[in-house]
Amino acid sequence: MVEAERSKLPYAAPSRTMSAAARARRIARACGVFGTGVSLTVLAGWWFDVPAMRRLLPGHAPMVVLSALATLMLGMALLFAARRESARLSRRVGRCLAGAAAAIALGGGLQYAIPGSFRLDDWVQRLVFAPLAPGSGMALATAIGAVGAASGLLLQDARSRRLRLLGAVAALFAFVVAAVGGLGYAYGLGAFHQGGPFSRMALVTALTLGTLSLGVLLSRPNRPWVTSVLGGGDAGTLTRHLMPATVLAPLFLGLLQLHAVRAGLLEAETGTALLVIVLALWLAGLTTRLARSVERRAVADRQLRDALQGMNEALEQRVAERTRELAEAQDALVQAQKMEAIGQLTGGVAHDFNNLLTIIRSSVDFLRRPNLSEERRTRYMDAVSDTVERASKLTAQLLAFARRQSLRPEVFDARERLAGVASMLDSLTGARIRIVREMPESPCFVRADPTQFETALVNLVVNARDAMAGEGTLTIALSCGRTKPPIRGHAGSPNDFVVVAATDTGSGIAKERLTQIFEPFFTTKEVGKGTGLGLSQVIGFAKQSGGDVDVASVVGRGSTFTLYLPQAEAGAGEEKAVPEPDGQPLEQADRCILVVEDNIEIGAFCTQILHDLGYGTVLTQTAEAALAEIEAVPFRFDAVFSDVVMPGMGGIELAKRLRELHPELPVVLTSGYSHVLASDHAHGFEFVRKPYSAEQVGKVLRAAIARKPKVRMAPADAPV
């Protein structure tokens, strides 16, 4: 499409092979050759007494020897000056020749400044041929023109811009002088050459001096007007088209008018009037032609602009199409990467859960066998319980990586926690790994889940132990009041952070793997020696707590994992003790728990657990039904045990409504996962994570009921 649009562009003339600078130098050299050749021919004519050679133009006066010597020096100097890359020696020789030409011209013009003085032109003429004829010699105009042209050559390379400009003006003045002398002969002005500065100036001298002056003007093509006249652009073309019409045509018409008047064909007044009329018509036609040229140029520019606009629109369309294709390809790549990540995640989950389910199923099959010994029954039951616990930890690690785990943030001193788990860390690493602890003197309070904090420390230490192959030095450094730098393209933070840095002396991590180490189930360990979820838990816990994890590693020297957690003030966020309600607590009686669970199987299993624990239960499947049960008999229930994720009103909203309506009624929430819990834990309510055991449920319910017991209403006549 772009090629088709390009074919619509208006025709453009091929670029000229010769630039304006090269063209100017070529013309200058030609002028130098012409001047040198004419001068040598004239000198040879005088030396060998050949009149035709010294006149060159039949019927006109010859060029005297002194003028020929001056133009010879100028021609040779111009040849040196017009070279493209003149060496320093060549420039020096050229300036010397130009100075000699100026000295000759000044010597020839001395007779006009001091009448009756020594005549250099006559003395030189005697040396070559014979004395000058009466009324002949170097004209004053010739001397002035030669000095002007020589000055142009001498000053064209001056450092001062004003001197260079003065040299150009001198050369231009020499060209004007020569042109005036030549026009005098062309117009047949006899009186013009009978007196004044042009009285002795020969036609061949005027032509030679004018040619050399033009060459001097073109010998330095960096002048702006040279580019305007000889350039290949619009300005050069227009100038070359207008120059004959504006200069040569009026001169030619003036010549015709003078010859017509002299021949008696016209009177002087009539000839002048006709000349003015013809010039006016000529200029009118020239103006019309110029206007048409401008119009054609405007049309060509408009066509070019339209063509360029079409090309631009076509290019924009192609760019838009290409951008859309790239966006689609990018989306496809992202989708493929997502599917690859999901495949890796689900594959790892399926692998680990199938292993756990294999243990559970095998244990259940053995438990169904009759006549099973009590020892083996206990062993299989313990295997099922341990496997369920491992599955629970696996889901917790996955939720930690996804930053969807339910945290219990509180303010604690990280220094005390590190000291508390020191013995456990020593047992994890073994005797051949030396642990160096760098602790600050002042406490470092942090707001986070202490259990997950300790788990993250254990995962970092285990990762360092495996990297060191069981032998080396592990340095754990704790610091406070640090800012968080930009990590993996994420912006930093000027807030205060508690920093835990774990540095090992292990094998290090390759640079290309640094972006993969936090992915779930990614591990470089041998099969069976790691799940690939340890670092996933660390970064998930850090991100969900408002911090981050940075890693720096050098292959062969070790790695440093830096954990950033938001720093907190001492005592901030601690729960205040809730005052006991007024009244006397109930004496020993049966407790009744309202169970709210939308899953029938889980609800039935939960009520069975509560019955075995000695609680009475009422099961409802929605939060709305639970509210109706409570409003029917407000003091019937001792606690509410509710799931979080349910159709309609959720468990958290139910707990908040009960907090407003019945603040004395304890509420315990339970869930396997909820994005609401992940963002703000349990909103101040007790929480049991699924899968739970009967012991966990009983412990939480006993603590909740003991903390907020049901009370009897105080009698109306009781003393206050």
C-alpha positions in Angstrom: 0.0 0.0 0.0 2.8 2.4 0.8 4.4 1.6 -2.6 1.2 2.4 -4.3 1.0 5.7 -2.6 4.6 6.4 -3.3 3.9 6.0 -7.1 1.4 8.8 -6.9 4.0 11.4 -5.9 4.7 14.2 -8.4 7.7 13.7 -10.6 10.9 15.0 -9.0 14.0 15.7 -11.2 17.0 13.6 -10.4 19.4 15.1 -8.1 22.4 16.8 -9.8 25.6 14.9 -9.5 27.6 18.1 -8.9 26.9 20.1 -5.8 26.9 23.9 -5.8 30.4 24.0 -4.2 31.9 21.7 -6.8 30.3 23.7 -9.6 31.6 27.0 -8.2 35.1 25.7 -7.9 35.0 24.3 -11.4 33.8 27.7 -12.8 36.5 29.5 -10.7 39.2 27.2 -12.1 37.9 27.8 -15.7 38.1 31.5 -15.1 41.7 31.1 -13.8 42.6 29.1 -16.9 41.0 31.7 -19.2 42.8 34.6 -17.5 46.1 32.8 -17.5 45.8 31.7 -21.1 44.8 35.2 -22.4 47.7 36.8 -20.4 50.3 34.3 -21.7 48.9 34.8 -25.3 49.2 38.6 -25.1 52.7 38.4 -23.6 53.8 35.9 -26.3 52.4 38.3 -28.9 54.4 41.2 -27.6 57.6 39.0 -27.3 57.3 37.5 -30.7 55.8 40.7 -32.3 52.6 39.0 -33.4 49.8 41.7 -33.5 47.0 39.3 -33.7 48.1 37.6 -30.5 48.4 40.8 -28.5 45.1 42.1 -29.7 43.0 38.9 -29.8 40.0 41.0 -30.8 40.6 42.4 -34.2 40.0 46.2 -34.5 40.5 46.8 -30.8 43.5 48.1 -28.8 45.9 45.5 -27.4 46.5 44.7 -23.8 49.7 46.3 -22.6 52.5 44.2 -21.1 52.0 45.4 -17.5 48.2 44.6 -17.6 49.1 41.2 -19.0 51.5 40.6 -16.2 48.9 41.6 -13.6 46.2 39.4 -15.0 48.7 36.5 -15.3 49.5 36.8 -11.6 45.8 36.9 -10.8 45.0 33.9 -13.0 47.7 31.8 -11.4 46.7 32.9 -7.9 43.1 32.0 -8.7 44.1 28.5 -9.8 45.8 27.9 -6.5 42.9 29.4 -4.5 40.2 27.3 -6.4 41.7 23.9 -5.4 39.3 21.9 -3.3 41.8 21.0 -0.6 44.6 23.5 -0.8 47.7 22.7 1.3 49.3 25.4 3.4 52.1 25.8 0.8 49.7 26.2 -2.1 47.7 28.8 -0.2 50.9 30.7 0.6 52.0 30.6 -3.1 48.5 31.8 -4.1 48.7 34.7 -1.7 52.2 35.6 -2.9 50.9 35.7 -6.5 47.9 37.8 -5.5 50.2 40.2 -3.7 52.5 40.4 -6.8 49.4 41.2 -8.9 48.4 43.9 -6.5 51.9 45.4 -6.4 52.0 45.5 -10.3 48.6 47.2 -10.4 49.5 49.7 -7.8 52.8 50.5 -9.6 50.8 51.0 -12.8 48.3 53.3 -11.2 51.0 55.4 -9.5 51.2 57.7 -12.5 47.6 58.8 -11.9 48.3 59.6 -8.3 51.5 61.5 -9.0 51.5 63.1 -12.4 54.9 63.2 -14.1 56.3 60.4 -12.0 58.0 57.2 -13.1 55.7 55.1 -15.4 56.1 51.4 -14.6 54.0 50.4 -17.6 56.3 52.2 -20.1 59.4 50.7 -18.5 58.1 47.1 -18.6 56.8 47.7 -22.2 60.4 48.8 -23.2 61.9 45.6 -21.6 59.6 43.3 -23.7 59.0 45.2 -26.9 59.2 48.9 -27.4 58.1 52.1 -25.8 54.4 52.7 -25.4 52.6 54.5 -28.1 51.2 57.9 -27.2 47.9 57.7 -25.3 48.3 54.0 -24.4 49.3 52.3 -21.1 47.6 50.7 -18.1 44.3 52.4 -17.5 43.3 53.6 -14.0 40.2 51.3 -14.2 42.5 48.4 -14.9 44.7 49.2 -12.0 41.7 49.5 -9.7 40.1 46.3 -10.9 43.3 44.3 -10.5 43.8 45.6 -7.0 40.2 44.7 -6.1 40.5 41.2 -7.5 43.9 40.7 -5.7 42.4 42.0 -2.5 39.6 39.4 -2.8 42.2 36.6 -3.1 44.3 37.9 -0.2 41.4 38.4 2.2 39.2 35.4 1.4 40.9 33.1 4.1 41.2 35.8 6.8 40.1 34.9 10.3 38.0 38.0 10.7 34.6 37.9 9.1 34.7 41.6 8.4 38.0 41.2 6.4 36.5 38.3 4.4 33.5 40.4 3.6 35.8 43.3 2.6 37.6 41.0 0.2 34.3 39.9 -1.3 33.2 43.5 -1.8 36.6 44.4 -3.4 36.3 41.5 -5.9 32.7 42.5 -6.7 33.8 46.1 -7.3 36.5 44.8 -9.7 33.9 42.8 -11.6 31.6 45.9 -11.8 34.6 48.0 -13.1 35.4 45.5 -15.8 31.7 45.1 -16.7 31.4 48.9 -17.1 34.5 49.0 -19.3 33.2 46.1 -21.5 29.7 47.7 -21.8 31.3 50.9 -23.0 32.7 49.0 -26.0 29.5 47.1 -26.5 27.4 50.3 -26.7 29.9 52.1 -28.9 30.5 54.9 -26.4 33.6 56.4 -27.9 33.7 59.4 -25.5 33.6 56.9 -22.7 37.1 55.7 -23.6 38.5 59.0 -24.7 38.8 60.4 -21.2 38.5 59.4 -17.5 39.6 56.1 -15.8 38.5 53.9 -18.7 40.4 55.9 -21.5 43.2 53.4 -21.9 41.3 50.2 -21.0 41.3 47.7 -23.8 38.3 45.4 -24.5 40.4 42.3 -24.0 41.6 43.7 -20.7 38.0 44.3 -19.5 36.9 40.8 -20.5 39.9 39.2 -18.9 39.7 41.2 -15.7 35.9 40.6 -15.4 36.4 36.9 -15.9 39.1 36.8 -13.2 36.9 38.8 -10.8 34.0 36.4 -11.3 36.4 33.5 -10.6 37.6 35.2 -7.3 34.0 35.5 -6.2 33.3 31.8 -6.9 36.6 30.5 -5.5 35.1 30.2 -2.0 31.7 28.4 -2.5 30.7 28.6 1.1 29.3 32.1 0.6 25.5 32.1 0.8 24.9 33.8 -2.6 27.0 31.2 -4.4 24.6 28.4 -3.1 21.6 30.5 -4.1 22.8 31.0 -7.6 24.5 27.6 -8.4 22.6 25.3 -6.0 20.4 22.5 -7.2 17.4 23.6 -5.1 14.5 25.8 -5.9 16.4 29.0 -5.2 19.2 28.2 -7.6 16.8 27.1 -10.4 14.7 30.3 -10.0 17.8 32.5 -9.9 19.2 30.9 -13.1 15.9 31.3 -14.8 15.5 35.0 -13.8 19.1 36.1 -14.4 18.9 36.2 -18.2 15.6 38.0 -18.2 16.5 40.6 -15.6 20.1 41.3 -16.6 20.9 40.3 -20.2 17.5 41.2 -21.8 17.6 44.9 -20.6 21.2 45.2 -21.8 20.4 43.7 -25.2 17.3 46.0 -25.6 19.4 49.0 -24.6 22.0 48.1 -27.3 19.3 47.8 -29.9 17.8 51.1 -29.0 21.2 52.9 -29.2 22.0 51.3 -32.6 18.5 52.2 -33.9 19.0 55.9 -32.8 22.4 56.1 -34.3 21.2 54.6 -37.6 18.5 57.2 -37.8 15.7 54.6 -37.6 14.3 56.2 -34.4 14.5 59.4 -32.6 16.1 59.4 -29.2 12.8 60.2 -27.4 10.9 57.6 -29.3 13.6 55.0 -28.8 13.6 55.7 -25.1 9.8 55.4 -24.9 9.9 52.1 -26.9 12.6 50.8 -24.6 10.5 51.6 -21.5 7.4 50.0 -23.0 9.3 46.8 -24.1 10.9 46.6 -20.7 7.6 47.0 -19.0 6.0 44.3 -21.1 9.1 42.1 -20.6 8.8 42.5 -16.8 5.0 41.9 -17.0 5.6 38.6 -18.9 8.4 37.7 -16.4 6.1 38.3 -13.5 3.3 36.2 -15.1 5.8 33.4 -15.7 7.0 33.6 -12.1 3.4 33.5 -10.8 2.7 30.4 -13.0 5.8 28.8 -11.7 4.8 29.6 -8.1 1.3 28.2 -8.8 2.7 25.0 -10.3 5.0 24.7 -7.3 2.0 25.2 -5.0 0.1 22.5 -6.8 3.0 20.2 -6.7 3.4 20.8 -3.0 -0.3 20.2 -2.4 -0.1 17.0 -4.4 3.0 16.0 -2.4 1.2 16.9 0.9 -1.8 14.8 -0.1 0.3 11.9 -1.1 2.3 12.1 2.1 -0.9 12.3 4.1 -2.2 9.2 2.3 1.1 7.5 3.0 0.9 8.6 6.6 -2.7 7.3 6.9 -1.6 4.0 5.3 1.3 3.8 7.7 -0.8 4.6 10.7 -3.3 1.9 9.6 -0.5 -0.6 9.2 1.0 0.4 12.6 -2.5 0.0 14.1 -2.9 -3.4 12.5 0.6 -4.4 13.6 -0.1 -3.1 17.1 -3.3 -5.1 17.3 -1.5 -8.2 16.1 1.2 -7.7 18.6 -1.4 -7.1 21.4 -3.2 -10.3 20.3 0.1 -12.2 20.3 1.0 -10.7 23.7 -2.4 -11.8 25.1 -1.9 -15.3 23.6 1.6 -15.4 25.2 0.3 -14.2 28.5 -2.5 -16.8 28.3 0.0 -19.5 27.5 2.2 -18.4 30.4 -0.9 -18.4 32.7 -1.8 -21.9 31.5 1.7 -23.1 32.0 1.8 -21.6 35.5 -1.6 -23.1 36.3 -0.5 -26.4 34.9 2.7 -26.3 37.0 0.6 -25.3 40.1 -2.1 -27.8 39.6 0.3 -30.5 38.7 2.3 -29.9 41.9 -0.9 -29.8 44.0 -2.3 -32.9 42.4 1.0 -34.8 42.9 1.2 -33.9 46.6 -2.5 -34.4 47.3 -2.6 -37.7 45.5 0.3 -38.8 47.7 -1.7 -37.7 50.8 -4.9 -39.3 49.6 -3.1 -42.5 49.0 -2.1 -42.7 52.6 -5.6 -41.9 53.8 -7.3 -44.4 51.5 -4.9 -47.1 52.3 -5.3 -46.5 56.1 -9.1 -46.5 55.7 -9.0 -49.7 53.8 -7.0 -51.3 56.6 -9.3 -49.9 59.3 -12.3 -51.6 57.6 -10.7 -55.0 58.0 -12.2 -57.1 60.8 -10.1 -58.5 63.6 -7.6 -55.6 63.2 -5.4 -55.3 66.3 -5.7 -52.2 68.4 -2.0 -51.3 67.8 -2.4 -51.3 64.1 -5.7 -49.5 64.3 -4.1 -46.8 66.3 -1.2 -46.6 63.9 -3.6 -46.2 60.9 -5.6 -43.6 62.7 -2.5 -41.6 63.5 -1.5 -41.8 59.9 -4.8 -40.4 58.7 -4.6 -37.6 61.3 -1.0 -36.8 60.4 -1.8 -36.8 56.7 -4.8 -34.5 57.2 -2.5 -32.1 59.1 0.1 -32.2 56.2 -2.7 -31.5 53.7 -3.8 -28.5 55.8 -0.3 -27.2 55.9 0.0 -27.6 52.1 -3.2 -25.6 51.5 -1.9 -23.0 54.0 1.3 -22.7 52.0 -0.6 -22.3 48.7 -2.8 -19.6 50.3 0.3 -17.9 51.6 1.8 -17.7 48.2 -1.5 -16.4 46.7 -1.6 -13.9 49.7 -5.1 -15.3 50.6 -4.3 -16.9 53.9 -6.1 -15.7 57.0 -3.5 -13.9 59.2 -3.7 -13.0 62.8 -1.6 -9.9 62.9 -0.4 -8.5 66.2 2.4 -6.3 67.5 5.4 -8.2 68.8 9.1 -7.8 69.2 11.0 -9.5 66.3 14.1 -9.6 68.4 12.4 -11.7 71.1 10.8 -14.0 68.5 14.2 -14.6 66.9 15.7 -15.4 70.3 12.8 -17.7 71.0 13.3 -19.8 67.9 17.1 -19.9 68.2 17.3 -23.4 69.6 14.8 -24.7 67.0 16.9 -23.1 64.2 20.1 -24.7 65.6 18.4 -28.1 65.5 17.3 -27.5 61.9 20.7 -26.6 60.5 22.8 -29.2 62.3 26.2 -29.0 64.0 28.3 -28.2 60.9 26.5 -25.0 60.2 27.4 -22.0 62.3 24.6 -19.5 62.9 25.7 -15.9 63.5 23.0 -13.6 64.9 23.3 -9.8 64.6 20.7 -8.2 66.9 20.1 -4.5 67.7 20.1 -3.4 71.3 16.7 -1.8 71.2 13.4 -3.8 70.5 12.1 -4.0 66.9 8.3 -4.1 67.0 6.5 -5.4 63.9 2.8 -5.9 63.2 2.4 -9.3 61.6 1.2 -12.8 62.2 3.8 -14.3 64.7 3.2 -17.8 63.6 3.7 -17.1 60.0 6.7 -15.0 60.9 8.3 -17.9 62.6 7.4 -20.2 59.6 9.0 -17.7 57.2 12.2 -17.8 59.3 12.2 -21.6 59.3 11.7 -21.7 55.5 14.6 -19.2 55.0 16.9 -21.2 57.3 16.0 -24.5 55.7 16.6 -23.0 52.2 20.0 -21.7 53.4 20.9 -25.1 54.9 20.1 -26.9 51.7 22.1 -24.4 49.6 25.2 -24.9 51.8 24.9 -28.7 51.7 24.8 -28.9 55.5 28.1 -27.0 56.1 28.9 -23.3 56.2 28.0 -20.1 58.0 24.5 -18.6 58.2 24.2 -15.0 59.3 20.8 -13.7 60.5 20.8 -9.9 60.9 17.9 -7.9 62.3 17.6 -4.1 62.0 15.0 -1.5 62.5 14.0 1.8 60.9 15.1 0.9 57.4 13.4 2.1 54.2 12.3 -0.4 51.6 14.1 0.0 48.2 12.6 -0.8 44.8 12.4 -4.6 44.5 11.8 -6.4 41.2 10.3 -3.3 39.5 8.0 -2.5 42.4 8.3 1.0 43.9 10.1 1.4 47.2 8.7 3.0 50.4 10.1 5.7 52.7 8.3 4.2 55.7 10.1 2.4 58.5 10.5 -1.4 58.1 11.9 -4.1 60.2 14.5 -6.0 58.1 15.6 -9.6 58.6 18.5 -10.6 56.4 19.6 -14.3 56.0 23.0 -14.6 54.4 24.5 -18.0 53.6 27.8 -19.2 52.1 26.2 -21.7 49.8 26.4 -22.3 46.0 24.4 -19.2 45.1 21.6 -18.8 42.5 22.1 -18.2 38.8 20.8 -14.8 37.7 18.3 -16.3 35.2 16.7 -18.2 38.1 16.2 -15.3 40.5 12.7 -14.6 39.0 11.6 -18.2 39.4 12.6 -19.1 42.9 9.4 -17.7 44.5 7.1 -19.6 42.2 5.2 -22.5 43.9 6.6 -26.0 43.4 9.8 -24.6 41.7 12.8 -26.2 43.3 16.4 -27.1 42.3 16.6 -29.8 44.8 16.5 -33.5 44.1 13.2 -35.3 43.8 11.7 -35.9 47.2 13.9 -33.4 49.0 11.7 -30.4 48.8 8.2 -29.3 47.9 9.1 -25.9 46.3 6.7 -24.1 48.6 9.0 -22.7 51.2 10.0 -19.4 49.5 6.4 -19.1 48.1 5.2 -18.9 51.7 7.8 -16.3 52.6 7.0 -13.9 49.8 3.2 -14.5 50.2 3.4 -13.7 53.9 5.6 -10.6 53.3 3.4 -9.2 50.6 0.2 -9.8 52.5 1.7 -8.2 55.6 2.6 -5.0 53.6 6.3 -5.9 53.0 8.4 -7.7 50.5 11.4 -10.1 50.0 14.6 -9.2 48.2 17.3 -11.5 47.1 20.9 -11.0 46.1 23.1 -13.8 45.0 26.6 -14.5 43.6 27.2 -18.0 42.1 29.8 -19.8 44.2 29.7 -17.3 47.0 26.2 -17.5 48.5 22.9 -15.7 48.7 21.2 -13.1 50.9 17.4 -13.1 51.4 16.1 -9.9 53.0 12.6 -9.8 54.5 10.9 -6.4 54.9 8.0 -6.1 57.3 6.3 -2.8 58.4 7.6 -1.5 61.7 5.0 -0.7 64.4 5.0 1.2 67.7 5.2 -0.7 70.9 1.7 -1.6 72.2 -0.1 -0.5 69.0 -3.0 -2.7 67.9 -3.2 -4.7 71.2 -6.7 -5.8 72.1 -8.1 -4.3 75.3 -9.7 -6.5 77.9 -13.5 -6.6 77.5 -15.3 -5.9 80.8 -17.6 -8.5 82.2 -21.3 -7.7 81.8 -23.3 -6.9 84.8 -25.3 -9.6 86.5 -24.6 -13.0 88.0 -23.3 -15.8 85.7 -25.4 -18.8 85.0 -24.7 -21.9 87.1 -23.7 -25.2 85.4 -26.2 -26.0 82.7 -26.3 -27.5 79.3 -24.7 -25.4 76.6 -26.4 -24.9 73.2 -24.5 -24.0 70.1 -26.1 -22.6 66.9 -24.4 -24.1 63.9 -24.7 -22.2 60.6 -23.3 -24.2 57.7 -24.7 -24.3 54.1 -23.0 -27.7 53.4 -25.3 -30.4 54.8 -22.5 -33.0 55.2 -20.2 -30.7 57.0 -23.0 -29.4 59.1 -24.0 -32.9 60.2 -20.4 -33.8 60.9 -19.9 -30.6 62.9 -23.1 -31.2 65.0 -21.9 -34.7 65.7 -18.5 -33.3 67.0 -20.4 -30.9 69.3 -22.7 -33.6 70.6 -19.6 -35.7 71.4 -18.2 -32.7 73.3 -21.3 -32.4 75.3 -23.0 -29.5 73.6 -26.6 -29.2 72.3 -26.8 -28.0 68.7 -29.2 -26.4 66.4 -28.3 -26.5 62.6 -29.3 -23.9 60.1 -28.1 -23.6 56.5 -28.4 -19.8 56.0 -27.5 -16.7 58.0 -31.1 -15.5 57.7 -32.5 -18.6 59.3 -29.9 -18.3 62.1 -31.1 -14.7 62.9 -34.7 -16.0 63.0 -33.7 -18.7 65.5 -31.9 -16.2 67.7 -34.7 -13.7 67.7 -37.2 -16.4 68.5 -35.5 -17.2 71.8 -32.6 -14.7 72.4 -31.1 -16.5 75.5 -31.3 -20.0 74.0 -27.8 -20.2 72.6 -24.5 -19.9 74.3 -22.4 -19.4 71.1 -22.8 -19.3 67.3 -20.5 -21.4 65.1 -20.8 -20.1 61.5 -19.2 -20.7 58.2 -17.9 -17.6 56.3 -18.8 -18.3 52.7 -22.5 -19.0 52.3 -25.1 -18.0 49.7 -26.9 -14.8 50.6 -25.7 -13.2 53.9 -22.2 -14.4 54.7 -20.8 -15.4 58.0 -18.9 -12.1 58.7 -22.0 -10.0 58.0 -24.0 -12.3 60.3 -21.4 -11.9 63.1 -21.5 -8.1 62.7 -25.3 -8.1 62.9 -25.1 -10.2 66.1 -22.5 -7.9 67.6 -24.9 -5.1 67.2 -28.1 -6.9 68.3 -26.6 -9.3 70.9 -23.1 -8.2 72.0 -23.1 -10.8 74.8 -23.4 -13.7 72.3 -20.0 -15.1 71.2 -19.5 -15.8 67.5 -16.9 -18.2 66.2 -16.2 -18.3 62.4 -14.8 -21.1 60.3 -13.6 -21.3 56.7 -11.2 -23.0 54.4 -10.6 -19.9 52.4 -12.2 -16.4 52.0 -10.9 -13.3 50.3 -12.6 -11.3 53.0 -10.7 -13.1 55.7 -7.5 -12.7 53.7 -7.8 -9.0 53.6 -8.8 -8.4 57.3 -8.6 -11.8 59.0 -11.8 -12.4 61.1 -12.7 -8.8 61.7 -12.2 -9.2 65.5 -14.1 -12.6 65.8 -12.7 -16.0 66.9 -11.7 -18.1 63.9 -11.1 -21.8 63.2 -9.5 -22.8 59.9 -10.8 -25.8 58.0 -10.0 -28.6 58.2 -10.5 -28.5 62.0 -10.4 -31.2 64.6 -12.8 -31.8 67.5 -10.2 -30.7 69.9 -9.7 -27.3 68.1 -13.4 -26.6 67.9 -13.9 -27.5 71.6 -11.0 -25.4 72.7 -12.1 -22.3 70.8 -15.8 -22.6 71.9 -14.8 -23.1 75.6 -12.6 -20.0 75.4 -15.3 -17.9 73.7 -18.0 -18.9 76.1 -15.7 -18.4 79.1 -14.7 -14.9 77.9 -18.3 -13.8 77.2 -20.6 -15.9 79.3 -24.3 -15.7 79.2 -25.8 -13.8 82.1 -29.2 -13.7 83.8 -31.1 -10.4 83.9 -30.7 -8.6 87.2 -34.0 -8.6 89.3 -36.0 -5.4 89.1 -35.7 -4.8 92.9 -32.1 -5.6 93.1 -30.0 -2.9 94.7 -28.0 -0.7 92.4 
